[in-house]
Every structure is written in C-alpha cells, then in structure tokens.
C-alpha cells in the first residue's frame, strides 16, 4: 500500500560560522581578491561531516524557535566555496526531520563555516611541459571557449607560477599561466588563472584574458 506524504519546505535560519584562527601569509603583501566558486551538488549526503552539519542545523533551529525537531537524514545539498583571507564553505541543504514522532517534513537550511587560510608564495613552474601543467593549460582554454563562445586552440604553456593554499581541512593549488593559443591565425598569449582542488576533484577557471 502506497502512502503519500505532503512534504513541507521550511527555512532554518543558519548553520554555523566557526572561525579558527591561523597565521595568514599573503604573497608579497598583495591584496587577495575574493574567489566565489559555483554551487556544486554534495555527492554523498551521508558523509559524517555532512550529517554533523545537518544535525547542527536542526539543533540550532530548535534552540532559536523553541521547538523539538528530530533529525532524520539529509535529503540533498549543495556546497559553495568562497575565499579571501578565509576559506569559507557555504551549505544549502534539504533536511528531513520529525516533530513529535509524526511523519517527516523537509526543511531547507542555509549557512556556512569559515577558517583562516595559510597562503603560500607564488613560485615559478620549472617544467612547463609537465603533463599536469599542460592539462591545466588545456582546461583553461576549453573553459574559456565554453564561457566566451570562442574557438581558441591551445598551443603551449609559455610561462607559469603556482601557489599552495591550505588550512586543516583544505588544500588547493592555484596556477597562473601564460598560454599560447590560436584563433584561426597566428598565436596570441593569454593569461589564465586556475584553481585546482584535488580534494573534491574539481577545477575552476577564475580569470582568462589576452596578455598585452
């Protein structure tokens, strides 16, 4: 016998903003721009960390609203990374919870956590033909073509630098590459910046422009 539930979507106020202070070193005193990455689906909503966030959201809402919801499970969710001198994770999650032993309802919770970053120096890339560097260069050209509706053809990486950004939960490599590419004619040089995040198997093109 099929039972149909009416799912109610409500909004919980906030998750958490937890600041863990570390020494932050910015390269050569340069002011770092804010990087706002796109929202990505959370692939495993049963991951212990994600479950903890769901439970925290319900508990905080219970305190604020003086109610007694009971966490059941995370239904789905998205995550967004934002960086300046902090590493921040924003969460947008749908959480199933019960109120007094009845049928579960779905709640939409939004919030985030942040931690200070340790930012390394920019260092020259010595081997520009390294397969990883070539892969990053081709990625930058392909992503720019998608975004700008152009048809640049990758030729080679002319020069480049890399930088490591870390905290206790996070690791990222930034690449700043000068790439030679053609657009139906002679090659031009383009300056591309790519954030490579192996911890979540993703990359983002953060800047791409013709180099004067």
C-alpha positions in Angstrom: 0.0 0.0 0.0 1.5 3.3 -1.1 1.5 6.1 1.4 1.8 9.7 0.1 3.3 12.4 2.3 2.9 16.1 1.8 6.4 17.4 2.1 6.7 20.9 3.6 9.7 23.1 2.8 10.6 25.4 5.6 13.7 27.5 6.2 16.1 27.2 9.1 17.8 30.4 10.0 21.5 29.5 9.9 24.0 26.7 10.3 27.3 27.9 11.7 30.1 30.3 11.2 33.1 28.9 13.0 36.4 30.9 12.8 39.6 29.0 13.5 42.5 31.4 13.6 45.8 30.6 11.9 48.7 32.8 10.9 47.9 34.0 7.3 50.7 34.8 4.9 49.8 36.7 1.7 52.3 36.7 -1.1 54.4 39.8 -1.3 51.8 41.8 0.7 49.4 41.7 -2.3 45.7 42.1 -1.5 44.0 38.9 -2.4 40.8 39.0 -4.4 37.7 37.3 -3.3 37.1 34.0 -5.1 33.5 32.9 -5.2 33.1 29.4 -6.7 29.9 27.9 -8.2 27.5 25.9 -6.2 28.2 22.2 -6.6 25.9 19.2 -5.5 27.0 17.3 -2.4 27.6 13.8 -3.8 27.5 11.9 -0.5 24.9 13.4 1.9 25.6 10.5 4.3 29.2 11.6 4.8 29.8 12.0 8.6 30.8 15.7 8.2 27.6 16.5 6.2 25.5 14.6 8.7 27.0 16.6 11.5 26.1 19.8 9.7 22.5 18.6 9.2 22.2 17.7 12.9 23.7 21.0 13.9 21.2 22.9 11.7 18.3 21.2 13.4 19.7 21.7 16.9 20.3 25.4 16.3 16.9 25.9 14.9 15.4 24.1 17.9 17.2 26.5 20.3 16.1 29.6 18.3 12.5 28.5 17.7 11.9 26.7 21.0 10.8 23.5 19.2 11.8 19.8 19.2 12.5 18.7 15.7 14.4 15.4 15.4 17.0 15.0 12.6 16.2 12.0 10.3 18.5 12.4 7.3 20.0 14.8 4.7 17.9 14.6 1.5 20.2 16.6 -0.7 22.5 19.5 -0.6 24.9 21.9 -2.3 28.2 23.4 -1.3 29.9 26.6 -2.4 33.5 27.7 -1.6 34.3 31.4 -1.0 37.8 32.7 -0.3 39.5 35.9 0.7 41.9 35.6 3.7 39.4 33.0 4.9 38.3 29.7 3.5 34.5 29.5 3.7 32.1 26.7 2.9 28.5 27.7 2.3 25.9 24.9 2.6 22.4 24.8 1.2 20.7 21.6 2.4 17.3 19.9 2.5 16.9 18.0 5.7 14.2 15.5 6.8 13.1 15.9 10.4 10.2 14.9 12.5 8.2 16.9 15.1 6.8 14.9 17.9 7.0 11.5 16.3 4.9 12.3 13.2 5.8 11.9 9.6 9.0 13.6 8.5 9.0 17.0 6.8 11.7 18.6 4.7 13.5 21.7 5.8 15.8 24.0 3.8 18.8 25.0 5.8 21.4 27.6 4.7 24.6 28.6 6.4 28.4 28.1 6.5 31.7 27.7 8.2 35.0 29.5 7.7 38.6 29.1 8.7 41.7 31.2 8.2 43.9 30.1 5.3 47.6 29.6 5.0 48.6 31.1 1.7 52.0 30.2 0.1 54.2 32.2 -2.1 53.9 32.2 -5.9 56.8 30.1 -7.3 57.9 29.7 -10.9 56.9 26.5 -12.7 60.2 25.0 -13.9 58.8 22.3 -16.2 56.2 23.8 -18.5 55.8 20.5 -20.4 54.8 18.6 -17.3 51.6 16.7 -18.1 49.7 18.3 -15.1 50.7 21.8 -16.3 49.7 21.0 -19.9 46.4 19.6 -18.6 45.7 22.8 -16.6 46.5 24.9 -19.7 44.2 23.0 -21.9 41.5 23.1 -19.3 41.8 26.9 -19.1 41.4 27.3 -22.9 38.5 24.8 -23.1 36.6 26.6 -20.2 37.2 30.0 -21.7 35.8 28.7 -25.0 32.7 27.5 -23.3 32.2 30.7 -21.3 33.1 33.2 -24.1 31.7 31.2 -27.1 35.1 31.3 -28.8 37.2 28.7 -30.6 40.7 29.2 -29.3 43.1 26.3 -29.9 45.7 25.5 -27.3 49.3 25.6 -28.4 51.5 25.5 -25.3 52.2 27.0 -21.9 54.7 29.8 -22.3 55.4 30.5 -18.6 53.7 29.9 -15.3 53.6 30.2 -11.5 51.9 28.1 -8.8 50.7 28.7 -5.3 49.5 26.4 -2.5 46.6 27.4 -0.2 45.8 25.3 2.8 44.0 25.0 6.2 43.5 21.9 8.4 40.7 20.6 6.1 41.5 22.1 2.8 44.1 22.0 0.0 44.3 23.9 -3.3 46.8 24.7 -6.0 46.5 28.0 -7.8 48.0 28.2 -11.3 48.8 31.5 -13.1 49.8 30.5 -16.7 50.7 32.4 -19.8 49.2 30.2 -22.6 49.8 30.5 -26.4 46.6 29.8 -28.3 45.4 30.5 -31.9 42.0 31.7 -33.1 42.2 30.8 -36.8 45.5 32.7 -37.2 48.8 33.5 -35.5 49.1 32.6 -31.8 48.4 35.1 -29.1 49.4 34.9 -25.4 46.7 34.7 -22.8 47.0 35.0 -19.0 44.9 32.4 -17.2 44.3 31.6 -13.5 43.0 28.2 -12.5 42.2 26.9 -9.0 42.8 23.1 -8.8 41.1 21.3 -5.9 42.1 17.7 -5.8 40.3 17.1 -2.5 37.0 17.4 -4.4 38.3 16.5 -7.9 37.3 19.9 -9.3 38.8 22.9 -11.1 37.7 26.4 -11.7 38.9 29.0 -14.2 39.0 32.2 -12.2 40.5 34.5 -14.9 41.3 34.5 -18.6 42.4 37.5 -20.7 44.7 38.3 -23.5 48.2 39.3 -22.4 49.4 42.6 -23.6 
